């Protein structure tokens, strides 16, 4: 059984920074794509950043402020968020594409709340 556990959310003032982490555990053969998404109340879940086949992409709204990265040895992904704005407030979710003995599937983290307010 694969589990993704997120951490690092919280309350930050506008202009501040947060670093989100997403750690995968279980019988993992390989992790392919990783991504971060966010969902604000009343909105759909939108892509923030992803690494797909070594290609990194960002939503236009976070380019230059957010950085996605991964640690292969730790099966962990990160999202460094700088210069945070009130409109960045949302629940952030990670998503991994993982190969296990049962095949390749997508797995989601539980979500972590990011609040940007003075």
Backbone torsions as a table, in degrees:
resi	resn	phi	psi	omega
1	UNK	NA	131.7	-179.3
2	UNK	-99.8	139.2	177.8
3	UNK	-134.0	137.7	174.5
4	UNK	-112.3	125.9	-179.6
5	UNK	-119.4	122.9	-179.4
6	UNK	-98.5	153.8	174.5
7	UNK	-155.1	165.2	172.6
8	UNK	107.9	-6.9	178.1
9	UNK	-72.7	173.8	179.3
10	UNK	158.7	-165.4	-179.7
11	UNK	-100.0	131.1	179.5
12	UNK	-141.7	149.4	177.4
13	UNK	-78.2	154.9	174.8
14	UNK	-53.3	136.8	-176.8
15	UNK	90.4	-9.7	-178.4
16	UNK	-83.5	-176.1	-176.7
17	UNK	-131.1	152.0	171.7
18	UNK	-142.8	153.0	174.8
19	UNK	-125.4	117.7	178.0
20	UNK	-93.4	146.0	175.8
21	UNK	-126.1	150.5	177.1
22	UNK	-141.1	112.6	-176.2
23	UNK	-110.6	129.8	179.0
24	UNK	-100.1	140.8	177.4
25	UNK	-138.4	161.2	-179.2
26	UNK	121.7	-167.8	-178.1
27	UNK	-82.6	80.4	-174.7
28	UNK	-100.9	125.4	174.8
29	UNK	-88.0	-42.3	-178.1
30	UNK	-161.4	148.1	173.2
31	UNK	-112.0	123.4	-178.9
32	UNK	-94.9	-100.9	-176.6
33	UNK	-77.9	147.1	171.6
34	UNK	-130.3	149.0	-179.4
35	UNK	-154.0	156.0	172.3
36	UNK	-119.1	135.5	179.1
37	UNK	-128.1	162.9	174.8
38	UNK	-143.0	153.0	-178.6
39	UNK	-141.6	117.6	175.3
40	UNK	-93.2	157.3	-178.8
41	UNK	-54.3	129.3	178.2
42	UNK	82.4	-1.6	-178.3
43	UNK	-112.1	165.1	174.8
44	UNK	-80.2	166.1	177.9
45	UNK	-81.8	121.7	-174.9
46	UNK	-113.6	149.6	175.6
47	UNK	-70.9	134.3	175.1
48	UNK	-103.4	-49.6	-177.9
49	UNK	-160.6	151.4	177.5
50	UNK	-154.7	155.5	171.7
51	UNK	-120.0	113.8	-178.0
52	UNK	-125.9	116.9	-179.6
53	UNK	51.1	44.8	177.5
54	UNK	70.3	8.1	175.8
55	UNK	-102.8	125.6	-179.0
56	UNK	-101.9	131.1	177.5
57	UNK	-131.1	151.1	179.8
58	UNK	-131.2	149.7	168.4
59	UNK	-65.4	146.6	-178.0
60	UNK	-57.5	-33.1	-175.0
61	UNK	-70.2	-15.5	-177.5
62	UNK	-118.1	-2.7	-179.4
63	UNK	-57.7	134.2	179.9
64	UNK	85.1	-10.6	-179.7
65	UNK	-116.4	-34.3	-177.6
66	UNK	-108.7	149.0	176.6
67	UNK	-136.1	125.2	176.3
68	UNK	-97.4	141.9	177.9
69	UNK	-151.3	170.6	179.6
70	UNK	-145.8	151.5	174.4
71	UNK	-116.4	106.4	-175.5
72	UNK	-62.7	-39.5	-175.7
73	UNK	-66.3	-29.6	-177.0
74	UNK	-101.6	1.2	-176.7
75	UNK	51.9	43.1	-173.1
76	UNK	-128.3	141.8	173.8
77	UNK	-116.3	153.0	-179.3
78	UNK	-130.0	154.4	170.1
79	UNK	-134.1	106.7	176.2
80	UNK	-86.9	122.4	-176.7
81	UNK	-118.4	117.1	179.8
82	UNK	-116.6	163.7	178.0
83	UNK	49.1	48.7	-175.5
84	UNK	-65.4	144.1	-179.6
85	UNK	-118.2	157.9	177.6
86	UNK	-55.2	-33.1	-179.9
87	UNK	-73.1	-6.6	174.3
88	UNK	-82.5	-9.8	-178.4
89	UNK	-63.9	130.0	-177.3
90	UNK	-179.5	175.3	166.6
91	UNK	-90.7	126.7	-177.6
92	UNK	-102.2	134.4	-178.9
93	UNK	-123.2	141.0	171.1
94	UNK	-101.0	154.4	176.9
95	UNK	-140.6	128.0	177.4
96	UNK	-117.4	146.1	168.1
97	UNK	-101.2	116.3	-168.3
98	UNK	-127.2	139.2	174.2
99	UNK	-99.5	124.5	174.1
100	UNK	-122.7	-174.6	179.2
101	UNK	-65.3	-17.7	-179.6
102	UNK	-91.4	-2.5	-179.8
103	UNK	119.9	-160.5	-176.1
104	UNK	-107.6	127.0	-179.3
105	UNK	-142.4	164.3	174.7
106	UNK	-98.4	140.2	-179.8
107	UNK	-129.8	143.0	-178.8
108	UNK	-114.4	146.1	169.4
109	UNK	-76.5	173.6	-175.1
110	UNK	-81.2	-11.6	-178.6
111	UNK	94.0	143.6	176.5
112	UNK	-137.1	135.0	-174.7
113	UNK	-81.9	131.8	172.5
114	UNK	-117.8	122.3	178.8
115	UNK	-118.8	128.4	-180.0
116	UNK	-119.2	108.7	-174.9
117	UNK	-158.8	147.6	175.7
118	UNK	-93.0	NA	NA
